[in-house]
Amino acid sequence: MRSLAAIAISDLHAIQRGLRSGRVVCPLRLVDLQAAGLSPRTCDAAMAALAELDIRAVDAILELVLSERSSRPAHHVELVWTGPEARQSLARDTAVVVRDLFDQATSTVLIAGFRFDHGGRTPSWPATSWP
């Protein structure tokens, strides 16, 4: 099951604007979320987290989530995992995190990446070469 943690701030704002304008109604409908310009993955996450709630509950939850995300410290490090996950993982999707970084950036964004592969192979160098 996806959660609101899988939805970018810009998409949460889009849902909220849709609710407040009447273009998105409750209980949430997939067609309204798609019309608001949300990706299929974001629509799925929103439906999973908010589908059974009335408009006041959805609006209150969105307000709380947006408030919490905007009150995060300006400089923080967040480890993001992209790869195989357990079905009940709490990890945020890398694409969502990167989109949030750019949405919130005021001057610069630093993104560093590293790729691990062939983790099951024995290194080709002698073990004594480790520092």
N, CA, C and O atoms as a GROMACS GRO file, in nm:
protein
  524
    1MET      N    1   0.084  -0.119   0.000
    1MET     CA    2   0.000   0.000   0.000
    1MET      C    3   0.088   0.125   0.000
    1MET      O    4   0.185   0.132   0.075
    2ARG      N    5   0.054   0.219  -0.081
    2ARG     CA    6   0.126   0.345  -0.085
    2ARG      C    7   0.072   0.438   0.022
    2ARG      O    8  -0.040   0.419   0.071
    3SER      N    9   0.150   0.538   0.058
    3SER     CA   10   0.105   0.636   0.156
    3SER      C   11   0.127   0.776   0.100
    3SER      O   12   0.178   0.792  -0.011
    4LEU      N   13   0.088   0.875   0.177
    4LEU     CA   14   0.108   1.013   0.132
    4LEU      C   15   0.256   1.047   0.124
    4LEU      O   16   0.292   1.143   0.056
    5ALA      N   17   0.342   0.972   0.190
    5ALA     CA   18   0.487   0.994   0.180
    5ALA      C   19   0.536   0.973   0.038
    5ALA      O   20   0.642   1.022   0.000
    6ALA      N   21   0.459   0.900  -0.042
    6ALA     CA   22   0.498   0.872  -0.181
    6ALA      C   23   0.452   0.981  -0.277
    6ALA      O   24   0.471   0.968  -0.398
    7ILE      N   25   0.391   1.088  -0.224
    7ILE     CA   26   0.337   1.193  -0.309
    7ILE      C   27   0.416   1.322  -0.289
    7ILE      O   28   0.436   1.366  -0.176
    8ALA      N   29   0.461   1.381  -0.398
    8ALA     CA   30   0.538   1.505  -0.394
    8ALA      C   31   0.452   1.620  -0.341
    8ALA      O   32   0.330   1.619  -0.355
    9ILE      N   33   0.518   1.718  -0.281
    9ILE     CA   34   0.448   1.835  -0.226
    9ILE      C   35   0.366   1.904  -0.336
    9ILE      O   36   0.251   1.943  -0.311
   10SER      N   37   0.421   1.920  -0.453
   10SER     CA   38   0.348   1.986  -0.562
   10SER      C   39   0.220   1.910  -0.596
   10SER      O   40   0.118   1.972  -0.629
   11ASP      N   41   0.224   1.777  -0.589
   11ASP     CA   42   0.105   1.698  -0.618
   11ASP      C   43   0.004   1.706  -0.504
   11ASP      O   44  -0.117   1.706  -0.528
   12LEU      N   45   0.052   1.713  -0.379
   12LEU     CA   46  -0.040   1.732  -0.266
   12LEU      C   47  -0.112   1.865  -0.279
   12LEU      O   48  -0.232   1.875  -0.252
   13HIS      N   49  -0.038   1.969  -0.320
   13HIS     CA   50  -0.101   2.099  -0.344
   13HIS      C   51  -0.204   2.091  -0.455
   13HIS      O   52  -0.310   2.153  -0.446
   14ALA      N   53  -0.174   2.016  -0.560
   14ALA     CA   54  -0.267   2.002  -0.672
   14ALA      C   55  -0.397   1.935  -0.626
   14ALA      O   56  -0.506   1.977  -0.667
   15ILE      N   57  -0.386   1.833  -0.543
   15ILE     CA   58  -0.505   1.768  -0.489
   15ILE      C   59  -0.585   1.866  -0.404
   15ILE      O   60  -0.707   1.875  -0.416
   16GLN      N   61  -0.515   1.939  -0.319
   16GLN     CA   62  -0.581   2.035  -0.232
   16GLN      C   63  -0.652   2.144  -0.313
   16GLN      O   64  -0.766   2.180  -0.283
   17ARG      N   65  -0.585   2.196  -0.415
   17ARG     CA   66  -0.648   2.298  -0.500
   17ARG      C   67  -0.772   2.241  -0.569
   17ARG      O   68  -0.874   2.309  -0.580
   18GLY      N   69  -0.761   2.118  -0.616
   18GLY     CA   70  -0.875   2.053  -0.680
   18GLY      C   71  -0.993   2.038  -0.586
   18GLY      O   72  -1.107   2.060  -0.626
   19LEU      N   73  -0.965   2.000  -0.461
   19LEU     CA   74  -1.072   1.987  -0.362
   19LEU      C   75  -1.138   2.121  -0.336
   19LEU      O   76  -1.261   2.132  -0.333
   20ARG      N   77  -1.057   2.222  -0.316
   20ARG     CA   78  -1.109   2.354  -0.279
   20ARG      C   79  -1.182   2.422  -0.395
   20ARG      O   80  -1.268   2.507  -0.373
   21SER      N   81  -1.148   2.384  -0.518
   21SER     CA   82  -1.216   2.442  -0.635
   21SER      C   83  -1.338   2.361  -0.676
   21SER      O   84  -1.420   2.407  -0.756
   22GLY      N   85  -1.351   2.241  -0.621
   22GLY     CA   86  -1.463   2.155  -0.657
   22GLY      C   87  -1.436   2.063  -0.774
   22GLY      O   88  -1.524   1.986  -0.813
   23ARG      N   89  -1.316   2.071  -0.833
   23ARG     CA   90  -1.281   1.983  -0.945
   23ARG      C   91  -1.250   1.841  -0.899
   23ARG      O   92  -1.262   1.746  -0.977
   24VAL      N   93  -1.209   1.826  -0.774
   24VAL     CA   94  -1.186   1.695  -0.714
   24VAL      C   95  -1.289   1.681  -0.603
   24VAL      O   96  -1.301   1.768  -0.517
   25VAL      N   97  -1.362   1.570  -0.605
   25VAL     CA   98  -1.468   1.549  -0.506
   25VAL      C   99  -1.435   1.430  -0.418
   25VAL      O  100  -1.348   1.349  -0.451
   26CYS      N  101  -1.505   1.420  -0.307
   26CYS     CA  102  -1.489   1.308  -0.216
   26CYS      C  103  -1.618   1.230  -0.208
   26CYS      O  104  -1.725   1.289  -0.212
   27PRO      N  105  -1.610   1.098  -0.196
   27PRO     CA  106  -1.485   1.024  -0.195
   27PRO      C  107  -1.409   1.044  -0.326
   27PRO      O  108  -1.468   1.064  -0.432
   28LEU      N  109  -1.278   1.037  -0.314
   28LEU     CA  110  -1.192   1.062  -0.430
   28LEU      C  111  -1.226   0.970  -0.546
   28LEU      O  112  -1.261   0.853  -0.527
   29ARG      N  113  -1.215   1.026  -0.665
   29ARG     CA  114  -1.236   0.947  -0.786
   29ARG      C  115  -1.110   0.957  -0.871
   29ARG      O  116  -1.051   1.064  -0.886
   30LEU      N  117  -1.072   0.844  -0.927
   30LEU     CA  118  -0.951   0.837  -1.008
   30LEU      C  119  -0.955   0.937  -1.124
   30LEU      O  120  -0.854   1.000  -1.154
   31VAL      N  121  -1.069   0.951  -1.188
   31VAL     CA  122  -1.082   1.040  -1.303
   31VAL      C  123  -1.054   1.186  -1.264
   31VAL      O  124  -0.994   1.260  -1.342
   32ASP      N  125  -1.096   1.227  -1.144
   32ASP     CA  126  -1.070   1.364  -1.098
   32ASP      C  127  -0.922   1.387  -1.074
   32ASP      O  128  -0.867   1.492  -1.108
   33LEU      N  129  -0.856   1.288  -1.013
   33LEU     CA  130  -0.713   1.301  -0.986
   33LEU      C  131  -0.633   1.306  -1.115
   33LEU      O  132  -0.537   1.382  -1.126
   34GLN      N  133  -0.673   1.225  -1.211
   34GLN     CA  134  -0.605   1.227  -1.341
   34GLN      C  135  -0.626   1.362  -1.410
   34GLN      O  136  -0.534   1.415  -1.472
   35ALA      N  137  -0.747   1.416  -1.400
   35ALA     CA  138  -0.776   1.546  -1.461
   35ALA      C  139  -0.696   1.658  -1.395
   35ALA      O  140  -0.671   1.761  -1.457
   36ALA      N  141  -0.656   1.638  -1.267
   36ALA     CA  142  -0.574   1.736  -1.197
   36ALA      C  143  -0.428   1.728  -1.240
   36ALA      O  144  -0.345   1.805  -1.192
   37GLY      N  145  -0.396   1.634  -1.330
   37GLY     CA  146  -0.261   1.622  -1.385
   37GLY      C  147  -0.169   1.532  -1.306
   37GLY      O  148  -0.047   1.539  -1.322
   38LEU      N  149  -0.224   1.447  -1.221
   38LEU     CA  150  -0.141   1.359  -1.140
   38LEU      C  151  -0.105   1.232  -1.217
   38LEU      O  152  -0.183   1.183  -1.298
   39SER      N  153   0.014   1.182  -1.190
   39SER     CA  154   0.062   1.060  -1.255
   39SER      C  155  -0.018   0.940  -1.203
   39SER      O  156  -0.077   0.947  -1.096
   40PRO      N  157  -0.019   0.830  -1.278
   40PRO     CA  158  -0.089   0.710  -1.231
   40PRO      C  159  -0.040   0.663  -1.094
   40PRO      O  160  -0.119   0.621  -1.010
   41ARG      N  161   0.090   0.670  -1.071
   41ARG     CA  162   0.146   0.627  -0.943
   41ARG      C  163   0.097   0.718  -0.829
   41ARG      O  164   0.063   0.668  -0.721
   42THR      N  165   0.092   0.848  -0.853
   42THR     CA  166   0.044   0.942  -0.752
   42THR      C  167  -0.105   0.921  -0.728
   42THR      O  168  -0.151   0.926  -0.614
   43CYS      N  169  -0.181   0.897  -0.834
   43CYS     CA  170  -0.325   0.870  -0.819
   43CYS      C  171  -0.346   0.746  -0.733
   43CYS      O  172  -0.432   0.745  -0.644
   44ASP      N  173  -0.269   0.642  -0.759
   44ASP     CA  174  -0.281   0.518  -0.680
   44ASP      C  175  -0.252   0.544  -0.532
   44ASP      O  176  -0.324   0.496  -0.445
   45ALA      N  177  -0.145   0.620  -0.505
   45ALA     CA  178  -0.108   0.649  -0.366
   45ALA      C  179  -0.216   0.731  -0.297
   45ALA      O  180  -0.251   0.705  -0.182
   46ALA      N  181  -0.269   0.830  -0.367
   46ALA     CA  182  -0.374   0.914  -0.308
   46ALA      C  183  -0.500   0.833  -0.283
   46ALA      O  184  -0.563   0.847  -0.178
   47MET      N  185  -0.537   0.749  -0.377
   47MET     CA  186  -0.657   0.666  -0.360
   47MET      C  187  -0.639   0.569  -0.243
   47MET      O  188  -0.732   0.548  -0.165
   48ALA      N  189  -0.521   0.510  -0.231
   48ALA     CA  190  -0.496   0.414  -0.123
   48ALA      C  191  -0.503   0.482   0.014
   48ALA      O  192  -0.551   0.423   0.110
   49ALA      N  193  -0.454   0.605   0.023
   49ALA     CA  194  -0.446   0.673   0.152
   49ALA      C  195  -0.574   0.749   0.187
   49ALA      O  196  -0.605   0.764   0.305
   50LEU      N  197  -0.648   0.798   0.087
   50LEU     CA  198  -0.756   0.893   0.114
   50LEU      C  199  -0.893   0.854   0.060
   50LEU      O  200  -0.989   0.929   0.080
   51ALA      N  201  -0.905   0.743  -0.007
   51ALA     CA  202  -1.026   0.710  -0.083
   51ALA      C  203  -1.154   0.708  -0.002
   51ALA      O  204  -1.259   0.747  -0.053
   52GLU      N  205  -1.150   0.663   0.121
   52GLU     CA  206  -1.273   0.645   0.199
   52GLU      C  207  -1.311   0.766   0.283
   52GLU      O  208  -1.408   0.760   0.359
   53LEU      N  209  -1.238   0.875   0.273
   53LEU     CA  210  -1.258   0.989   0.361
   53LEU      C  211  -1.347   1.096   0.297
   53LEU      O  212  -1.357   1.105   0.175
   54ASP      N  213  -1.411   1.175   0.383
   54ASP     CA  214  -1.492   1.285   0.331
   54ASP      C  215  -1.402   1.406   0.304
   54ASP      O  216  -1.284   1.406   0.340
   55ILE      N  217  -1.459   1.508   0.242
   55ILE     CA  218  -1.380   1.624   0.196
   55ILE      C  219  -1.312   1.696   0.311
   55ILE      O  220  -1.197   1.739   0.296
   56ARG      N  221  -1.378   1.711   0.425
   56ARG     CA  222  -1.315   1.781   0.538
   56ARG      C  223  -1.196   1.703   0.591
   56ARG      O  224  -1.093   1.762   0.624
   57ALA      N  225  -1.209   1.571   0.598
   57ALA     CA  226  -1.098   1.488   0.646
   57ALA      C  227  -0.980   1.493   0.550
   57ALA      O  228  -0.866   1.508   0.593
   58VAL      N  229  -1.007   1.482   0.421
   58VAL     CA  230  -0.899   1.487   0.321
   58VAL      C  231  -0.829   1.622   0.325
   58VAL      O  232  -0.706   1.628   0.323
   59ASP      N  233  -0.906   1.729   0.331
   59ASP     CA  234  -0.847   1.863   0.336
   59ASP      C  235  -0.762   1.881   0.461
   59ASP      O  236  -0.653   1.938   0.455
   60ALA      N  237  -0.812   1.833   0.575
   60ALA     CA  238  -0.736   1.845   0.701
   60ALA      C  239  -0.607   1.764   0.695
   60ALA      O  240  -0.502   1.811   0.739
   61ILE      N  241  -0.614   1.644   0.642
   61ILE     CA  242  -0.495   1.560   0.631
   61ILE      C  243  -0.392   1.623   0.538
   61ILE      O  244  -0.273   1.627   0.570
   62LEU      N  245  -0.437   1.674   0.423
   62LEU     CA  246  -0.345   1.739   0.331
   62LEU      C  247  -0.280   1.861   0.396
   62LEU      O  248  -0.161   1.884   0.380
   63GLU      N  249  -0.359   1.939   0.468
   63GLU     CA  250  -0.306   2.057   0.537
   63GLU      C  251  -0.198   2.017   0.638
   63GLU      O  252  -0.094   2.083   0.647
   64LEU      N  253  -0.224   1.910   0.714
   64LEU     CA  254  -0.126   1.863   0.812
   64LEU      C  255   0.002   1.812   0.746
   64LEU      O  256   0.112   1.846   0.789
   65VAL      N  257  -0.012   1.732   0.642
   65VAL     CA  258   0.105   1.677   0.573
   65VAL      C  259   0.187   1.790   0.510
   65VAL      O  260   0.310   1.791   0.520
   66LEU      N  261   0.120   1.884   0.445
   66LEU     CA  262   0.192   1.996   0.384
   66LEU      C  263   0.260   2.083   0.489
   66LEU      O  264   0.372   2.129   0.469
   67SER      N  265   0.194   2.104   0.600
   67SER     CA  266   0.253   2.182   0.709
   67SER      C  267   0.377   2.111   0.766
   67SER      O  268   0.479   2.175   0.790
   68GLU      N  269   0.366   1.982   0.786
   68GLU     CA  270   0.480   1.905   0.839
   68GLU      C  271   0.597   1.909   0.743
   68GLU      O  272   0.711   1.929   0.785
   69ARG      N  273   0.571   1.890   0.616
   69ARG     CA  274   0.681   1.890   0.518
   69ARG      C  275   0.744   2.028   0.504
   69ARG      O  276   0.866   2.037   0.487
   70SER      N  277   0.665   2.133   0.512
   70SER     CA  278   0.722   2.268   0.497
   70SER      C  279   0.796   2.312   0.622
   70SER      O  280   0.876   2.406   0.616
   71SER      N  281   0.772   2.248   0.737
   71SER     CA  282   0.841   2.288   0.859
   71SER      C  283   0.969   2.209   0.884
   71SER      O  284   1.034   2.226   0.987
   72ARG      N  285   1.005   2.124   0.791
   72ARG     CA  286   1.130   2.048   0.805
   72ARG      C  287   1.247   2.145   0.803
   72ARG      O  288   1.240   2.250   0.741
   73PRO      N  289   1.356   2.109   0.871
   73PRO     CA  290   1.474   2.196   0.869
   73PRO      C  291   1.520   2.223   0.726
   73PRO      O  292   1.509   2.138   0.637
   74ALA      N  293   1.571   2.343   0.706
   74ALA     CA  294   1.614   2.385   0.572
   74ALA      C  295   1.728   2.298   0.519
   74ALA      O  296   1.732   2.268   0.400
   75HIS      N  297   1.818   2.256   0.605
   75HIS     CA  298   1.930   2.175   0.562
   75HIS      C  299   1.922   2.041   0.633
   75HIS      O  300   1.944   2.032   0.754
   76HIS      N  301   1.892   1.941   0.559
   76HIS     CA  302   1.891   1.808   0.616
   76HIS      C  303   1.933   1.709   0.508
   76HIS      O  304   1.924   1.735   0.389
   77VAL      N  305   1.977   1.597   0.554
   77VAL     CA  306   2.018   1.491   0.464
   77VAL      C  307   1.915   1.380   0.475
   77VAL      O  308   1.876   1.342   0.585
   78GLU      N  309   1.871   1.331   0.362
   78GLU     CA  310   1.775   1.222   0.361
   78GLU      C  311   1.828   1.113   0.271
   78GLU      O  312   1.857   1.136   0.153
   79LEU      N  313   1.842   0.995   0.326
   79LEU     CA  314   1.886   0.881   0.247
   79LEU      C  315   1.764   0.826   0.174
   79LEU      O  316   1.660   0.801   0.234
   80VAL      N  317   1.779   0.807   0.044
   80VAL     CA  318   1.670   0.756  -0.038
   80VAL      C  319   1.717   0.628  -0.104
   80VAL      O  320   1.826   0.623  -0.161
   81TRP      N  321   1.636   0.527  -0.096
   81TRP     CA  322   1.670   0.398  -0.152
   81TRP      C  323   1.590   0.374  -0.277
   81TRP      O  324   1.468   0.388  -0.277
   82THR      N  325   1.657   0.338  -0.385
   82THR     CA  326   1.590   0.296  -0.507
   82THR      C  327   1.632   0.153  -0.533
   82THR      O  328   1.750   0.124  -0.549
   83GLY      N  329   1.538   0.067  -0.537
   83GLY     CA  330   1.570  -0.073  -0.561
   83GLY      C  331   1.461  -0.161  -0.508
   83GLY      O  332   1.352  -0.113  -0.476
   84PRO      N  333   1.488  -0.289  -0.500
   84PRO     CA  334   1.385  -0.381  -0.452
   84PRO      C  335   1.345  -0.344  -0.308
   84PRO      O  336   1.431  -0.318  -0.223
   85GLU      N  337   1.216  -0.342  -0.284
   85GLU     CA  338   1.167  -0.308  -0.151
   85GLU      C  339   1.074  -0.418  -0.100
   85GLU      O  340   1.017  -0.494  -0.177
   86ALA      N  341   1.062  -0.422   0.030
   86ALA     CA  342   0.961  -0.509   0.090
   86ALA      C  343   0.824  -0.449   0.057
   86ALA      O  344   0.813  -0.329   0.033
   87ARG      N  345   0.723  -0.529   0.057
   87ARG     CA  346   0.588  -0.483   0.022
   87ARG      C  347   0.540  -0.373   0.115
   87ARG      O  348   0.466  -0.285   0.071
   88GLN      N  349   0.578  -0.375   0.240
   88GLN     CA  350   0.533  -0.277   0.339
   88GLN      C  351   0.640  -0.174   0.370
   88GLN      O  352   0.645  -0.121   0.481
   89SER      N  353   0.725  -0.144   0.275
   89SER     CA  354   0.836  -0.051   0.296
   89SER      C  355   0.786   0.090   0.326
   89SER      O  356   0.684   0.134   0.274
   90LEU      N  357   0.860   0.161   0.412
   90LEU     CA  358   0.829   0.300   0.443
   90LEU      C  359   0.919   0.396   0.367
   90LEU      O  360   0.912   0.517   0.388
   91ALA      N  361   1.002   0.343   0.277
   91ALA     CA  362   1.094   0.427   0.201
   91ALA      C  363   1.016   0.514   0.104
   91ALA      O  364   0.917   0.470   0.045
   92ARG      N  365   1.061   0.638   0.087
   92ARG     CA  366   0.999   0.727  -0.011
   92ARG      C  367   1.059   0.700  -0.148
   92ARG      O  368   1.178   0.669  -0.159
   93ASP      N  369   0.979   0.710  -0.249
   93ASP     CA  370   1.023   0.688  -0.386
   93ASP      C  371   1.125   0.796  -0.425
   93ASP      O  372   1.104   0.914  -0.399
   94THR      N  373   1.233   0.755  -0.487
   94THR     CA  374   1.340   0.847  -0.524
   94THR      C  375   1.288   0.960  -0.615
   94THR      O  376   1.325   1.075  -0.595
   95ALA      N  377   1.204   0.928  -0.712
   95ALA     CA  378   1.152   1.031  -0.802
   95ALA      C  379   1.072   1.136  -0.726
   95ALA      O  380   1.078   1.254  -0.758
   96VAL      N  381   0.997   1.093  -0.625
   96VAL     CA  382   0.919   1.187  -0.543
   96VAL      C  383   1.011   1.278  -0.463
   96VAL      O  384   0.989   1.398  -0.455
   97VAL      N  385   1.114   1.220  -0.404
   97VAL     CA  386   1.208   1.298  -0.323
   97VAL      C  387   1.281   1.401  -0.409
   97VAL      O  388   1.295   1.517  -0.369
   98VAL      N  389   1.327   1.360  -0.527
   98VAL     CA  390   1.399   1.453  -0.615
   98VAL      C  391   1.306   1.564  -0.662
   98VAL      O  392   1.346   1.681  -0.666
   99ARG      N  393   1.182   1.530  -0.696
   99ARG     CA  394   1.084   1.633  -0.738
   99ARG      C  395   1.061   1.732  -0.623
   99ARG      O  396   1.054   1.853  -0.646
  100ASP      N  397   1.049   1.682  -0.498
  100ASP     CA  398   1.034   1.770  -0.382
  100ASP      C  399   1.155   1.861  -0.364
  100ASP      O  400   1.140   1.979  -0.332
  101LEU      N  401   1.276   1.808  -0.385
  101LEU     CA  402   1.397   1.890  -0.374
  101LEU      C  403   1.391   2.009  -0.468
  101LEU      O  404   1.418   2.122  -0.428
  102PHE      N  405   1.355   1.983  -0.592
  102PHE     CA  406   1.349   2.092  -0.690
  102PHE      C  407   1.233   2.187  -0.661
  102PHE      O  408   1.246   2.307  -0.682
  103ASP      N  409   1.120   2.134  -0.613
  103ASP     CA  410   1.006   2.220  -0.579
  103ASP      C  411   1.040   2.316  -0.466
  103ASP      O  412   0.994   2.431  -0.466
  104GLN      N  413   1.120   2.270  -0.370
  104GLN     CA  414   1.149   2.349  -0.250
  104GLN      C  415   1.278   2.430  -0.260
  104GLN      O  416   1.304   2.515  -0.175
  105ALA      N  417   1.357   2.404  -0.361
  105ALA     CA  418   1.488   2.469  -0.371
  105ALA      C  419   1.475   2.619  -0.389
  105ALA      O  420   1.389   2.668  -0.462
  106THR      N  421   1.562   2.692  -0.319
  106THR     CA  422   1.567   2.837  -0.337
  106THR      C  423   1.694   2.880  -0.409
  106THR      O  424   1.698   2.988  -0.468
  107SER      N  425   1.798   2.797  -0.404
  107SER     CA  426   1.919   2.833  -0.477
  107SER      C  427   1.984   2.712  -0.543
  107SER      O  428   2.005   2.713  -0.664
  108THR      N  429   2.017   2.610  -0.467
  108THR     CA  430   2.086   2.495  -0.526
  108THR      C  431   2.031   2.364  -0.470
  108THR      O  432   1.972   2.360  -0.363
  109VAL      N  433   2.053   2.260  -0.546
  109VAL     CA  434   2.019   2.124  -0.503
  109VAL      C  435   2.141   2.038  -0.531
  109VAL      O  436   2.194   2.040  -0.642
  110LEU      N  437   2.186   1.964  -0.432
  110LEU     CA  438   2.298   1.873  -0.449
  110LEU      C  439   2.244   1.731  -0.442
  110LEU      O  440   2.184   1.691  -0.342
  111ILE      N  441   2.266   1.657  -0.548
  111ILE     CA  442   2.222   1.518  -0.553
  111ILE      C  443   2.345   1.434  -0.581
  111ILE      O  444   2.418   1.459  -0.677
  112ALA      N  445   2.368   1.334  -0.498
  112ALA     CA  446   2.479   1.243  -0.518
  112ALA      C  447   2.422   1.102  -0.528
  112ALA      O  448   2.323   1.070  -0.463
  113GLY      N  449   2.483   1.022  -0.609
  113GLY     CA  450   2.433   0.886  -0.625
  113GLY      C  451   2.547   0.787  -0.631
  113GLY      O  452   2.661   0.821  -0.662
  114PHE      N  453   2.513   0.666  -0.601
  114PHE     CA  454   2.609   0.558  -0.610
  114PHE      C  455   2.533   0.433  -0.646
  114PHE      O  456   2.419   0.415  -0.605
  115ARG      N  457   2.594   0.349  -0.722
  115ARG     CA  458   2.530   0.227  -0.766
  115ARG      C  459   2.607   0.107  -0.714
  115ARG      O  460   2.728   0.097  -0.733
  116PHE      N  461   2.537   0.018  -0.649
  116PHE     CA  462   2.593  -0.108  -0.606
  116PHE      C  463   2.539  -0.216  -0.698
  116PHE      O  464   2.418  -0.227  -0.717
  117ASP      N  465   2.627  -0.294  -0.755
  117ASP     CA  466   2.581  -0.410  -0.829
  117ASP      C  467   2.684  -0.521  -0.814
  117ASP      O  468   2.796  -0.499  -0.770
  118HIS      N  469   2.645  -0.635  -0.850
  118HIS     CA  470   2.730  -0.754  -0.836
  118HIS      C  471   2.770  -0.774  -0.690
  118HIS      O  472   2.882  -0.813  -0.660
  119GLY      N  473   2.677  -0.746  -0.599
  119GLY     CA  474   2.707  -0.755  -0.456
  119GLY      C  475   2.740  -0.895  -0.410
  119GLY      O  476   2.803  -0.912  -0.305
  120GLY      N  477   2.699  -0.995  -0.484
  120GLY     CA  478   2.727  -1.132  -0.444
  120GLY      C  479   2.862  -1.184  -0.491
  120GLY      O  480   2.904  -1.292  -0.449
  121ARG      N  481   2.929  -1.109  -0.577
  121ARG     CA  482   3.058  -1.153  -0.631
  121ARG      C  483   3.170  -1.124  -0.534
  121ARG      O  484   3.165  -1.028  -0.457
  122THR      N  485   3.270  -1.208  -0.537
  122THR     CA  486   3.392  -1.185  -0.459
  122THR      C  487   3.476  -1.082  -0.532
  122THR      O  488   3.490  -1.091  -0.654
  123PRO      N  489   3.533  -0.984  -0.461
  123PRO     CA  490   3.616  -0.884  -0.528
  123PRO      C  491   3.733  -0.948  -0.602
  123PRO      O  492   3.784  -1.052  -0.560
  124SER      N  493   3.774  -0.885  -0.712
  124SER     CA  494   3.883  -0.941  -0.791
  124SER      C  495   4.020  -0.902  -0.737
  124SER      O  496   4.122  -0.953  -0.782
  125TRP      N  497   4.023  -0.812  -0.640
  125TRP     CA  498   4.151  -0.771  -0.583
  125TRP      C  499   4.175  -0.849  -0.453
  125TRP      O  500   4.081  -0.900  -0.393
  126PRO      N  501   4.300  -0.860  -0.410
  126PRO     CA  502   4.328  -0.934  -0.286
  126PRO      C  503   4.273  -0.861  -0.166
  126PRO      O  504   4.271  -0.738  -0.164
  127ALA      N  505   4.227  -0.933  -0.065
  127ALA     CA  506   4.168  -0.874   0.055
  127ALA      C  507   4.268  -0.784   0.127
  127ALA      O  508   4.226  -0.695   0.201
  128THR      N  509   4.398  -0.806   0.108
  128THR     CA  510   4.498  -0.724   0.176
  128THR      C  511   4.506  -0.584   0.116
  128THR      O  512   4.573  -0.498   0.173
  129SER      N  513   4.438  -0.559   0.004
  129SER     CA  514   4.444  -0.426  -0.055
  129SER      C  515   4.342  -0.329   0.007
  129SER      O  516   4.339  -0.211  -0.029
  130TRP      N  517   4.260  -0.379   0.098
  130TRP     CA  518   4.165  -0.291   0.165
  130TRP      C  519   4.239  -0.194   0.255
  130TRP      O  520   4.337  -0.232   0.319
  131PRO      N  521   4.195  -0.069   0.262
  131PRO     CA  522   4.266   0.028   0.346
  131PRO      C  523   4.254  -0.005   0.494
  131PRO      O  524   4.309   0.068   0.577
   0.00000   0.00000   0.00000
